[in-house]
């Protein structure tokens, strides 16, 4: 999956490229979160069963991709937490 780099500068350039792609995907995810919050009641914003299902799926995918599953889980836990906080803010702004 990764290309062989001949220097630290090349490695950093590839990481920067991937970071840009990840940010594009997070922005897209945010758009769907904004849609979802408008379809939910406040008590539906946090869904522990869905969260655990997502984390299980991401751990399984990480293993299949030869990524340390603890890294994937930690990232997804923090991302989900941040998006839940964002959803709560949007919900409260809509329902003031």
C-alpha positions, 0 to 999 in steps of 0.5 A: 500500500505504501510507496518506498521513499528515499528520504525523510522529505519524501515520507513527509510529503506522502504523509501530508498528501494523505492528511489532505485526503483524510481532511477531505473525507472528514469534511464529507463525513461532517456534511452527513452528520449535519443531515443526520442530526436534523433527523434525530431526537436529542436522545438519539444523538448518542447511540452506544450500540452503533458506536460499538458496532462501528468500532468493531468494524473498524478494528476488523478492517484495521486487522485486514489492512495490517494496521494496529487495531488499537490505533484505529479504535483510538482514532475512531473513538475520538472522532465519534466523540468530537462528532457527537459534541458537534451534533449536540451543538447543532441540535441545540442551535436548531431547537433554541 
